[in-house]
Amino acid sequence: MVIKNLLRKLDLTTLQLFLAVFEEGTLTRAAEREAIAVSAASKRLVELEQAVGASLFQRNARGMTLTPAGETLLHHARR
């Protein structure tokens, strides 16, 4: 229920960025796809994670993968 309430408050561009990071696998490619600076994308993602209260992506040398919290948000965002 908390995720549904959060989704109502988020703007569409933040959700599009979240989906782009998931689909592209890296913040750099997601930022390019959304035509925003990497620093702006990073800031938005951090703000989203703070709003959710959990890390949404696991970051490693090969890119970014969803955490369980990220998977939950993805499920609700796609509805």
N, C-alpha and C positions, 0 to 999 in steps of 0.2 A: 504494500500500500504506500509506503514511503517513496518508492521509486516512481509510482504513478503521479503522486503529488509533485515530485521534483520535475518530472517531464513536463508538467503543465506550466512550470515557471521558467523553463529553459527556452532560450531562443533557438530558432531553427538552425542558424549558422553554427551554433555550438554542437548541436546534434549531428549536423552534416560533417563537422570536423571529426567528431568521435567516430562516426562510421567510416570516414576516409582513412583515419589512422588504422582502424581494424582491417579495412580492405587492402590498403597499400602496404601495411606492415612496418612503415617507418614514418616518423614525424615529418621528415624532410619531404618525402614524396606526397604525403597528405597535404602539407602546406602548399606545395607546388600545385597540386590538383585543385585546391580551394582558392588559389591565387592570393595567399597571404604570406607574410614573412614568417620564417620558422620561429622567431622569438615571440611573435604574436600568437602563433599556434600553441607554442609551449605554455605561454601564460594562460591561454584559454583552457587548456587541458588541466593545468594545475588548479585553476579556479573550479572547474567541473569536479575534479577529484575532492577538493575541499568541500564543495556543496554536497557531494554524495557521502563524504566522510570515510572514503576508502580509496585505495589505489585501484585504478581501472586497468592499467597495463603493467605487465612485467617487462622491464627494459633490459636488453642484453645486447651483445655485440652484433647479433644477427637481426635485430629489429625489436618489435614490440608485439607481445601476445597478451590476450585478455586474461585478467585475473578472474576468480569466481564473481566478484562484484561487477567487473566489466561484462561478463557473460550475462548477468542478470539485467544490467542496463541495456545491453544489446537486444535481448529478448523483448523488453518493453518498448525500446525505441523503434523497433521494426513493426510494431503493431499499428 
